[in-house]
Amino acid sequence: MKIKSNLLNLLGIFFLLISFNLFAQVENGHLELRTNYFYNFEIFYLADFDFNNGMNNPDIFEYQLSYTPNDGDGTPGSGTPITIKIEFEMIADVPSLGLDNRRIFYVLTKPFEFNGEVKISSRDLDMNIDNIYYERGEPVTGLGADETDIMPEEEFAGIQQSVMATGKLPAGSYMFRFGILNEENTRLLSEHQTIAVSNPTTLDIVSPGGALEDGFEVYALFPLFQWESPDFMWNEDNCPECGYFIRVAEYNSTIHSSVEEALTDNSNLPYPDDGGYFRLPIVPVVSFGTTQLYTAENSFQYPLTGAKPLDNGKTYVWQIKKKYPTTSGTETVDSDIFAFTIPSMGGEETGGETTGGANQYLDLLGQILDPDTYNQLFSGQLNGYLPTGVVTLNDTQLTQDQLSILVGQFLSVKFTIQSITVE
């Protein structure tokens, strides 16, 4: 945090907000405060902040404040101005660092006369707060800091040392509060956003597959890719490249010496191969002002179109890339690389029967039944059962690929199954 010295601290955040237009019918006019935008950042680099010179701060939020006096004639600045104060506060609650609703920064201006409309951003709020302009172009006069408070430098150094020593981002929350007071310090309007701290750098893939040497098999040509990572949100305005990305490629032991080499070879997704990763679908979460927040799910089913089909009898590798916003720009974390094999459709000949294709149906059935029910059925009355490959849904026969897609949709909770009958 560049306040007294250049201190670096990583604070991962998951952003939650409720934003309203706030009104106050004061004695001689109408006062309004609204949030134009509040950009989401998953990591705050406190070295990016300079509360001595707000113009060096990241562009995080913008509020719009307006006052319309009752005795005005409708032209900007007409009528009797109101006398107000501006208050801004940043508070941290990070138990692991001993920060119990600890004030990071606070500023309260001197009383000043106000009449018109201004936009106030994170770059206007510093120890001086004396450089704000009306929308009509004139400066707001009489501004200046009356009270200021800032966390001592040694405390920032302690936060930095703790983070660097553990290598983890501390859990907790931050609050940004912006308020308008009158001369008697009565709060007329107040807006705040709360940010919960997480660890956006955590990214663990779950399925399908595992280490190449473990030889994981997947009986589906349209598998469901799943991973675990803290939820995060972003704005397309300040981070159009954020989200999750995936790359899937074939592994061939005769030409590839590692999974890394295979992943950089010709890909099945994206296809045609552009040398990069395929951006996964994004989901709108909430909009306020001119800002729309987006997030992304932690699962993705291999698509029917827009990708090179996966083939039976081949091995594939895949990786997830996560891009998230920070106050210093977009940052990226890569998952491990998993490998899986899709067995040949023909299977093995056992006593004149082909078992591979049948086992694929059993595997799919095992994914949608709970383990106890599956084991009870196939170790009891269905012991030794081999599916015929005829699957019907509501009297409509399905191919194995169609069944694989339905299983993936069920696992991603896109629909529920009412009943299953094995004949």
C-alpha angles and dihedrals in degrees: 000000000000099000104111099347139005103273123170122210129163117219116176114206141189109204124227122171145164115198128192139174104246124208133188122188099208124187098272105021152347123292121193134183125185138166113244093185143335111197118215120234123183093201128032114206100202089199085071091065124086113178090180090064114020093193087076092057123103116263099254108146144000128203126193118215123188137173127193115189119215092231096053124114095222097265118117111274096009121136132030115323124230123235113230145153130225120223127190129179137175116198130187127204107185109148096188089060094043092251107142105180087318118182112240099179136356135178132175120185128221115259111279137175115255131188122157136018132311138175115223119192136178087267092062095055115087141117090290104036092184105125110077124131134203117242087250088064102254121122120249102246128212094035121145141126116276099172129019134174130180135176111260117258093243091060091053089050090052091052091050094049092049093051094046092047096052097034088220135109111242119243117238142090143268131211128203113198126188121183145172118218134183125231091275090055093250107150108238099177134007134182126184141175125202122210123195116211120233137152111264093179092071110101121160122171115217111185159055105028137347138209113356093239091056091067099217114195125210121193097205135086090202103043125184111243113211134183140166125235134138112275115256139179135207143179120244087217095066100021113028091160096054125116139065124316131190136199123192123185139165120260116214115182092205094063106019123071095188143010088253091058091048092050091056092048124084109322132218089206123059092037126214085038112244094176092254141077132285113248111232122226116282126218125216111232111177138337130209130170107338094329128100119193121211136191136177135226124250093235138057132184118220104258127247091220136026094041137081106257119252115239134218115252095029135108123227136192127207141182137188123222121199122201118189136172125258131173087256094051137273117336130192136213124188126210125223117275116256127198131203137172127220105213121229114273093232095063123189128315110244119172091335093310128111107227105174097076091044091051089055090061091047090051091052090048089050090056094059099039121073112252095249094053092045094049092045092053100042097040090047131033093354096046108142093011116154117195117235092220093247109127124173131190116194089340092311118117115232132205119229091255091053090049090050090054092049091049090052092050090049092050090050088053095244091135141355131238118237098193144344124209122192114202 
